[in-house]
Amino acid sequence: MSEFKVDLSNCDREPIHIPGQIQSHGFLIVLDQNSNVSHCSDNIDDLLRESSSALIGCPLQYVEILLGIDYPSGSITNMLSLGKVNKSFEQANPFKMEIFGKAYYLIISTAADYYLLEFEPAFANALYDVQKMMGHAISKMLADKNLQSLLDNTALQVKNTINYDRVMVYRFAEDGHGEVVSEAKNDDLDPWFGLHYPASDIPKQARELYKRNLTRIIADTNAITSQILTSAFNGQQFLDLSNSQLRAVSPVHIQYLKNMGVASSFSISLLVKNELWGLIACHNYTPKFIDYLSRESSKLLGQILSSALEFRKEEIHQQTQEVFNDHLDKLTKQLQESVGIEEALTRHQVNLLDIVHASGAVLVYEKSMVKLGITPDDEQLTGLVGWLKEHNDKPIYHLSNLSSVYPAAIDYCIIASGIMVVVISRELGEYVIYFKPEQLQYITWAGNPEKTVSVNPDGLMQISPRNSFQEWSETVRATSVGWSTEEINSMVRLKTEISYSIQQKAGVVRLLNEKLQQAYDELDTFSYTISHDLKNPIAAIKSYAQLLARNQEFAERDRMLLGRISDRADQMKLMIHAVLDYSRIGRSEINYLSIDCGALIEDIIKDLELVYETQNLKITIGETPELKGDPTMMMQIFSNLISNAVKYSIHTEAAHVHIEGIINDVDICYAVKDNGLGIAPRDLSKVFGLFNRMDNVKDIEGSGVGLAIVKRIVEKHKGRIWVESELNLGSAFFVSFNK
């Protein structure tokens, strides 16, 4: 195979599973599907009577003869056949045998379509020594329920079992870097407890192999490896040794161990829920080999620790999840019973902050932000929401260093370094956002984690700067505690419950709309009834009253009463028209056009001068900026407001009505002011109600519907209307519209 060039940029791409070599304390024979030798290690030359290259292509039976196995002929063949039938060699491994008077373990594994036959030295007393200590070691490990005590006991018992100089429990963080969380060592060694190591020390592909092979031994870092030989015609040049016990070590890792002065290492993988939690890493400062069964026995200690870690993690997970689920049940009930999402999630004793371990939360919903706990300010939140809308496409998004992807967040990293986002509607910019504060970390690395490359006097490339492994410390800022599985699970359920609640409320709104449409239909029928069934009788009443009034036989008082009947009929007709106008506004579509308000106001005033005696009335007009709206409806607004101002001030001495529009930053506001009768404070809240007329204007003609119509038209144009008034001093009505 081609030479692999060592540098730091390709540590994560180094093909460590196909090194083309094995460690030389054992030897390797590889069989193809026909049980013929396809590959073998070149150190077989030291063991056999003929060269290893001559072995390529020979059948397994010939290999058994060459090995001089003192067993019935075909014993390896039978072992291979049994493993093929069982589709596993786990039960058969290891197979102990003698080869030329020396004890070996045969370990069989697979590599694609090949079978790896690995032969390692076996020690007669090793298994007895290890098994004798196992029961004691296990009882010591599990003696204390405290996690740190469990880790410490495990490191100590593994050291006692295999007698390495240093045994560490090494835990991986989420970003792949590791920390020594427990240690048992010889007294003359410096402690490494608490030291951190960068993720590149054990790159991703190495961590994947640790999940497949639960133990890994490097017997001698200074030993010369043995090459794997194969035929030049073999199409499979690169043999996958992922399952191999003898697989040679990456030159990068060998150099790394040499820099630390380590001559031999042994590791036991720690898996929690099938993921690599960490390693029991064992170092020896002289070459050291422990045989297969000793490694398997040590692996049992690792599996016991893995089970204990998983049990404790599951126990904590279950307790936390129960608390969160209880609060989620209450939130769900509140969502079902409350009118709005905001009320359900933020205004009760149990709220959004009770389903995660966060310091603050904000609900961004229906163009408003409701904050709970400690959060960034409104301006900062607006910027964050805008960034999320543009950059996030995940339904649930979380990280513990917000400023690393959104630099503006560095300004408030003390309160919001960690963020978790539940997207309610990305299109509308609606979210539930949680925050966790910055947690300063003071990390001590085993040397500066920023690696450099140098070449020593022998020409050997030095990839690790930690030749002395002197401690190097740094402070990590703008990072929070990570988001746990339990918190993420809570967010998944919260999103589901909010979506369901919105759908339910949408269904209720749809039913209300249907009822509203039904009410509109009934209103149309009612309007028709008023128009046709009531207007005719009223017209008849007026006609009869007028006919009777012509009779000269009636006394003057009787003719006066008939006149009153006629007037009341006119008033009722006026009210009917007003009600019809009011009912039509809600269903009318707005035809937005530019309106010349100056001309419109002038026309209204000219009409009013024909109706009212305005000799003693002064009407002034200020600026009249254009508005956008429905021309007919705008005519109704100004006609009502101006006619009211004239009508209720015309009898005042020096009566004055002023009309003016002002352009502000966000709107255009018109004011119609008079110095007439004014409105009592107790009546101000009722001014815009239907059929509400104030006590001081009872004698002035009116239906009590005009201002109600004006208010409805203004609101339909997304505007506002309000009044300021003092009794006997006049009134000022204001209407504002968006620019």
Number of C-alpha atoms within 10 A of each C-alpha: 9 6 6 12 9 16 14 16 8 12 20 16 12 21 14 22 20 17 23 21 22 26 24 22 18 19 22 29 25 26 23 18 10 10 17 20 23 23 26 26 25 22 21 20 13 10 14 16 10 12 14 21 17 10 23 19 16 14 16 21 15 13 17 18 12 15 14 14 18 14 11 7 13 15 15 20 13 11 15 19 13 15 17 12 9 11 9 15 19 12 10 15 17 19 15 15 18 16 18 12 10 10 16 21 22 23 21 26 22 18 16 10 9 21 20 24 19 24 24 22 20 22 17 10 8 16 17 12 13 20 16 12 16 19 10 11 20 18 12 15 23 18 11 13 11 10 13 12 15 20 23 18 24 28 26 22 24 28 22 17 20 22 18 22 21 25 29 27 25 27 20 21 14 10 8 17 18 25 24 21 19 23 24 24 20 13 9 7 9 9 14 20 15 17 19 25 22 21 18 17 19 18 17 15 15 19 19 13 17 23 17 11 16 19 23 20 22 24 21 22 25 13 13 13 20 21 18 23 21 24 15 8 7 10 8 14 16 15 20 20 22 19 16 21 24 22 25 23 19 18 17 19 16 18 20 20 19 15 17 15 16 22 20 24 25 22 26 27 27 29 21 19 12 10 13 17 20 24 25 26 22 26 25 19 18 15 16 19 17 18 17 24 19 20 21 16 17 22 21 15 23 24 17 16 23 22 16 18 20 18 13 15 13 14 12 13 15 13 12 16 19 13 13 19 18 13 20 22 13 17 25 20 13 21 23 19 12 14 11 14 19 17 15 22 23 19 14 12 10 16 19 26 19 16 24 25 17 22 17 22 26 24 22 23 17 11 8 11 17 16 19 17 13 17 21 21 10 12 8 15 18 14 12 17 18 12 13 19 17 11 11 14 11 12 15 18 16 18 19 22 23 22 19 14 10 13 10 15 22 17 14 17 24 19 21 28 26 27 22 23 21 22 23 21 14 17 8 13 17 20 23 22 24 27 29 28 23 21 18 14 13 11 17 19 22 22 21 19 20 10 16 13 12 12 10 8 6 6 8 10 16 20 20 25 19 21 16 12 15 13 15 15 16 11 9 13 16 24 23 25 17 15 18 12 11 21 19 18 15 19 22 14 14 20 18 13 19 19 14 15 20 17 12 14 17 12 12 12 12 12 12 12 12 12 12 12 12 12 12 16 12 12 15 15 12 14 20 13 12 17 15 11 12 15 17 13 12 17 15 12 16 20 14 14 20 16 10 15 20 11 10 9 10 13 10 11 9 13 19 13 13 21 17 14 17 21 14 15 21 16 15 16 18 13 18 18 17 18 18 17 15 19 16 15 16 14 10 11 10 15 11 12 11 11 17 14 20 17 10 16 17 12 13 17 16 10 12 17 13 9 10 13 12 16 9 12 19 14 16 11 14 13 13 20 16 15 21 17 18 17 19 10 20 20 16 17 20 20 21 18 22 24 17 18 28 27 20 20 24 24 15 17 11 12 21 20 22 17 23 17 22 14 17 11 7 10 13 19 22 22 21 21 25 29 25 27 22 23 22 15 11 8 12 16 11 13 18 21 15 16 18 16 18 16 10 14 14 9 7 10 9 16 19 18 22 25 22 18 25 24 19 20 24 19 15 18 19 11 17 17 20 15 17 14 20 16 14 15 14 22 23 20 18 18 22 24 20 16 13
